[in-house]
Amino acid sequence: MSLSQGIVRAALLLAILLLTGSCSSSPPNLRTSGKPRTIDMIVKMNHGDYWNTVKMGAEVAAKEFNVQLTFKAPDNESDIGGQIQLMDQSIQNKADAIILSASDYMKLAQVTDRAAYYKIPVISMDSEVASARVKTFVGTNNYEAGQKAAERMVALTGTNSRIGVMNFVQGSKNGDEREEGFMDYIARFPGVQVVAVEYCQSNEQLARELTRKMLNEHPDINGIVALNEVASIGTGEEMQKLGAGGRVKLITFDSPAKVMELLQEGIVQATVIQNPFNNGYLAVQYAVEAMEGLDVPERIDTKSKIIDLDNMLWPDNQKQLFPFVR
């Protein structure tokens, strides 16, 4: 076992110990007995560490609040039509509530309004949708997360540098907001030039190809930011393959095992982490509150944080690398 693998494994073990030692109590106003209500959770894709952790948090809450949870997703984040079909199925099946992470801000709006018409509460989670009928949004402040990534990038590359952006699906609200936050911060520095913006459609192979293209077309590039888990893995692996790691600074999003290994190996300099466990858990909790007719907050910010080699093993950061509800 390599040193980097050993450190990552130790971090995982610490996180598991923290997780198994934690417990969340039910809000006193919620019913946790009687016939289970049905909640459909429709997310962007059915694989990946991020979505698996969202599912884990949702399942913990479902058990606690006596909810029958159905987890649904297309195979790929770019399958917007597939996500619309899943929403239609949930409406036809008369789910008691729907939790939606919309792959496209505008294109999922109509079906979200239709769910509300049929008196099905919709909770927006992770990525927003252009509907005024959602009960609440649970997730990261993505604009702020993009600014954090940009601040670290400028610190690494200086105020006279050339930067590339590897986004995922154009039209995805969280991707758009991360890019907007990144660009707005970078705009403070006239000497920092964004030389390329690419969209990998949340496909690792495409992210590799676009990274290679970016490096070939801009051999003097100083840094790349990758704005979700899939983009981060594809970009990081290609930079490692081409020997560009370290010379070209890389800021990623999320904390799958591969990204943490690349961080240990110096390919990734920092990663912006979210709270996928909390996103899943709290989305179910607030869906139950909405079904009970309780007032719910308009937005629940589950926070983000920059992780690097200097702070990744801090106990508080372990809680966010492997999130749980305290």
N, C-alpha and C positions, 0 to 999 in steps of 0.2 A: 504493500500500500504506500502511495506517495505521501509526502508531508501534507500537500494541499488536500488530498482526499481524507487524510486523518483529521485535519482541522475541520473540514466540512462535516465529517461524520460526528465529531465531537459536538459541533454546533447543533446538529440534528438531534443528538441524544439529549442535550440540555433542553432543547425546545420541547421534546416529548415529555420530559420530566415536569417542565413548567405547565404544559397542557393538561397532563393527567392530574396535576395538583390543583387545577382551577375549577371553579364551578360558578354558574350564574343562576340566580334565583328568579323565579317567575314574578313579573309585576303583579301586585295584589289584585288588580282589577280584571285580570284575564282568567277565563274559565280554562281549566286544564283537565276536565273530566267530561263524560258524556260522549256523544257520537263525534268521531273525528271530523273536522272540516277538511276540505280538499284544497290544496294550494298547488298550482302548477308554476314551476320556476323555469323560465325559458331564457337561456343564455346564448352566447354567440357561437360557441362550438363545444363539442362533447369530449374534448381531450385537453391536456395541458395541466401543469401543476397549479396554475392560478385557478382554473375552473374546478379542478378537483378539490381545492381547498375551500372555495366558495360552497361547493356541494357539501363538504364535511360540516361547515358551520351551519348550513341550512338544516342538515339532518339532525344535528344536536338540538337546534331550536324546535324542530318538528316533533321530536320525541318529548321535549319538555312541555310544549303547548298542546299536545294531543292532536297533531296535524298529520294528515296523510299527504305527504309531499311527493310530487312527480317531477323529476328533473328531465328537462327536454332541451335539445340543441341540435342544430344541423352539424354536419361533419366539418364544415369550414366556415369561418367568420364572414366570408364574402357571399355566402348563400343567403341573401336577404329574402328572396322569395320563399326559401324553405322556412325561415323564421316566421314570416307572415302566415304560412300554412299551419305552423304549430300554434300560433295565436288563434287562428280560426278554429282549430280542433279543440282548444281549451274552452273557447266560447260555446261551441256546439255541445261539448261534454258538461257544460254548466259548472265549471270550477267555481269554488267559493271565493277564490282570489287568485290573481296572477302576479307573479314577480317577473319583470322583463328587463333584460339587459339588451337594449336595442342595437343591432348592428348598423342601422342607418337612422339618423335623427329624424329625417323627414318621411322616409318611406314606411316606417312603422307607425306613423301618427294615426292614419285612418283606422287601422285595425285596433289600435289602443282606444280610440274614441268609441268604436263599436262595442268593445268590452264594457266600457263604462255605461253605454246605453242599455246594456243588458244587466245593469246593476252589479257588475263584477268589479270589485276594487282592484286597481292596478298599482303596484309599487314599482317604481323605476329604480334599478340597482346597477351600479357600476357605470353605465352609460345612459344618458338621458334620451328622451323621445319628445318630439314636438307636439305634445298634447297637454292641454290645461286640465285634463281630467284625471291625471295621475294623483295619487294621494300624497306621496312623498318621494324624495330621491334619497337613496342610501349609497354612499360611495365617496371616493376621493375628490377633493377639489383639484380637478385636472389642470386648470389654468395655473394654479399655484405650483403644482408638481412640475409642469413644464418650466416655470421660472426657476425652480430649484435646480433642475438639470442644467439650465443655461448659466446660472450663477457659477456652478461648479466647473462647467466647460470653460468659461472665461478665466477662472482661476487657474485652470490647467494649461490653457493654450495662449493666454495673454490677450491683450486688447488690439493686436494686429495679427489676425489669424483667418484661416479659411476652414469653414465648417460644413459638414453634410448632415442631412436629416433623413433617417429611415423611419417613415411612418408606416401604418398598417393599412386600414381600409378608409379611403377618402369618403367622407360623409358620416363616419362614426363620430358621435359627439365627443367622446372622451379623447380620441385621437386628434380631432380638430382643435380641441381646447388645449391639449398638451403642446401641439405645434404653435398655436397662437401665443401661449404663455412664453414658450421658448423664444419665438421671434420677437415678441415685444421687449423682452429683456435684452436680447442681442442688439436690438435697435439703439440701445443707449450708447453703443460703442461703434463709432463710424469706421474704425479700422477692422472690425470683424465682419467678414463677408460670408454669407450662406451661399455656397457654390452649387448645391444640389439638394432637391427634396424628392424622395422616392417613396412609392407605396408598394409594399411587398404582399398585400392582400392576406396578411397573417399566414404566409407560406414560407417555411424555413428555406426551401430550395431557391425560391424567388429572391428572398432576402440575401442569400449568398451571391446569386448572380448580380443583383443590383449593387451589392457592396463591391464586387470585383469591378463592375462598370465604373462606379464612383471613384475608386482608387486609380483605375487606369486613365480616366479622363481628367483627374485632378491629382497628379502625382505629388503636388505640394500641399495637399490637404492636411490640416493639423488635428482635426477631431471629427467624430461622428457621434450623434445621439440616436439611439434606437428606442422607439416609443412604446413598445409592448414586449411581452415575454417572447413571442415567436420571432419578432424582428430582432430582438436582442441576441437570441441564440444563433440565428442564421448569420447576422452581422459579425458577431464575435468569433464564430467558428471559421468564417472565411478570412477574417483578419489574421487569425492564428495560422491558418494554412499558408497565407501569402507572406507571413513574416512581418506584418505591419503592426502587430501588437506592441504597445509601448511608444513606438514612434508616432503613431496616430492614436490620439486619446479617444477612449470609448466610454460614454455614459449610457447605461442601459436602464430598463424598467423591469421591475419584479425580481423575484429571487428563486427561480428554479435551480436545481442542483447544478446544472451545466453553467449557468451564469456565475454561481458562487465559485465553481472551480476556475472559471476564467478570471474571476477577480483575484483568486489566490495566485494565479500564474502571471498576473500583470497585464493581461489582455484587456480586461475591464478595469477602469480606474475607480468607478463608483456606480452604484445602481440606486434608482429611486424605488423604494418599496412601498407597497400599499398594505391594506388589511383585508385580504380576501375572506378569511374566516369570519371576521366581524361583519363584512358585507353580507355574507350568506345568512348568518345568525340574525342580524338586526332586520334584514329584509323580511324574514319570516315573522319575527316578533311584531313588526309594525303592520304587516299584513293581517295578523290576528287582531291587533288593536283596531285596525280599520274595519274589519268584519264585526267587531263588537260595537262599532259606532263611536269609538273614542276619538278625540282630537289627536292628530299626530303632527309632529313638526313638519314644516315644509321641506327642510333639507336636514340630513344627518351626515356630517363630514367625518369620515372614518380615518382621515389624516394620511399623510405620506411623510417619508423621511429619506434622507440621503445616507446610504451605507457605503463604507469603504473599509480597507484593511485595518485602519486605526480604530474603528468603533464597532466592527461587526460582532465581536464577542461580548460586548457590554450586555448585561442582563436585560436592560430595558429594550435594547435593540433586538435581542433574541425573541422577545415577546412579539415584536412587530415583523421580524423575519418569518416567524411561524405563529401567526396571530391567533388569539383566543379572546373570548369575552371575559373580562375580569369581573 
